[in-house]
Amino acid sequence: MEKKFKKRGVDYPIVDGVRTLPGKYYHSPEIYEEESQKIFYKSWQFACRAEEIPSPGDYKLLQIIDESIILVRDKSSTIRAHFNVCRHRGTQLCAEHSGNFKAKTIQCPYHAWTYALDGKLMSAPLMQEGHGFVKEECSLYQAALHEWEGFVFINLDRNPVPFESQMGALVGRFKDWKMDELRIAHHIRYELNCNWKLILQNYQECYHCPGVHPLLTKRTPVQSAQHDVSEGAVIGGFMDLTQERGSMTMHGEAAAPPICKTGEDLQRIYYYSVFPNLLLTPHPDFVLYHHITPLGPDKITNDCYWLFRPEVIKDPTAQAGISSAVEFWDLTNRQDWQVCEQMQIGTKSARFDRGYYSGREDILHQLDMEVLKALGHTPGG
């Protein structure tokens, strides 16, 4: 009979001796292709912050495996997610990573088919209606889109599940932080030679913290780690701060005034994995998040952002606090990336079959189960 322990009233299995995924799940091109089709092309995933496309005509390109998506704010100020494909002969409409459609239209560079920002076809030179061509039926293909607390999520599936059915644990969570009002203060892009799942796994356990993160363990005791949610795509918990009203900075002091309200939250750092590509870390004084983009079975980009209140970002006297938060997490990130890349190399060995999880890594087993469920694979396969 499976033993369980309780954390905040929730039953979690004790997983000492439970096995990890086989090494092929981090290296196989066939499994990566299956993940592309069954996870990244079918599930809700993080796309950008709404503030990155603030005005009508502003756009940002998003690459998801082999699909390019144009995220654009239309004339009604609604954010749209268009497949970057002309309906004429499939030409890529836009190549620049970001910018503004000055004419407030999207025009194909090949044959000048022109679309409104909402995707409707406006003109198709020399094309006559009839013989299968109907102008109203040639709008740009769109992906489903949902905004939550300033975070924009999209789903590429033709028949996407409702956002709440996958991300329900986020709805109403962290509302005290008013994250839709926060703004990006800093951004670092990391290019890593490892599988995307290793980053999610690394983020959700602190078994490695004493040896890899000596400064982090001074700021948050490892034994304080607790999981407070485990609902499908949303998995996470918190750790307590050592210093009263402190934060995760080089000096341990808060980087800015608090952005949350309750006493418990003022002494906690939350770590939420939003499967498959967002890592969300609300602090009492700022919010850190990672946007993971797979580039193959053994390569990713990891875009790390720091969110602060806009008045803090504009305040010259607050820059030292922001810099301290950035320096702390850049140091911690690089420590993590080194061991993740070493794990990527090690799991490719012919002698590595499957590893073993400790009782401190129960959440990693749940992440594995989420992957296997999406792929339709059985545990142990």
C-alpha positions, 0 to 999 in steps of 0.5 A: 500500500502506498504511503502518503504524507500531508502538506497543507492538507493535501496528500502526496505520495512518498516516492523514495525508490520511484524511478525517473524517466528513462534517458531516451526522454531527454535525447530521442528525436522521436520522443521530442517530435512526439512532445512537439505534436502532443504537448507544444502543439496542443496545450496552453502555454505562455507566449509573452507579457501583454506589456510587450505589445502595448499599442495597436500595430505593435507585434512580437513573433513567437516560435513554437517548435516549427510554428511561427506566431504573430502576436499583435494588438489590433485597432480595438486593442485586442491581442491576436495570435496569427499563424505567420503564414499567408493564405495565398501560397504560404509565404511567411508574412513577417520576419522581424522579431518585433516591431510595429505594423505602421500601416496598421495592416499586415502585408505579404512581402511576396504578392502583397495580399494584405490583412487587417490587424485582426486577421481579415483579408483586406485585399488580394491583387488580381484575385477574382472571387469564385472558383473556390476563392472567397475573400471572407474565408481567407482570414489569417489562421488564429491560435486561441489566446487567453490573458491571465494577470498580464501573462498571455497564453496561447493554444495552437490546437484546432479545438483547444480545451478551455484555459481553465481546464488546464490552468484552473489552479492559476485562476484567482491565485496570486491576485494580491500581487496585481501582476497585471500592473507590474512591468519588466525591469530586466531580461536575460536570455540564456542559451542552454544545452539541455532538454526542456524537462530538466529545467522544470525538474530542477526548478521544482526541487531543492534537494540540490540546493545545499551543494549547488546554491550556498547563498540561496540556502542562507536566504530560504532554509531547505527544510521550509519547502512545501508544495501547496498545489498539484493540479495537472499543469500547475505544480508548485509550492513555497519556501520561507524567507530567513530574514524578516521582510527580506527577499532573494537578493544579494544582501538579503534585504527587500529590493522594493516595497511589498507588492503582496498584502498578507503576513504569510506571503511577506515571508515566502517565495513561491515556485510554480511550474506552469507546464509546459514552458513557464516557471513563475516565482512571486516574491514579496517585492517582485516577480521572477519568471522564466519562459522556456523555448525548446529548440530540439531534444538537447537545446533550449532558450530560457528567457528570464524576466524580473517584474517590478512596480512601474514606479519602482522601475522609474525611481533612480533610488530603487535601482540598487535593489533591482540590481541586487535581485537581478545579480542574485538570480543570475548567479543562481540561474547559472549554477542551475544551468551548469548542473542541468547541462551536466545531467544532459550529458550524463543521461546520454551514457549507454550505462544510464537507464533510469535513476531514483527519486528521493522523498524530496523529489515527489513533485518531479515524479508528478511532472513525469506523469504529466509528460507521460499522460500527454504522450500516452506512454505508460510509466516505465516505458 
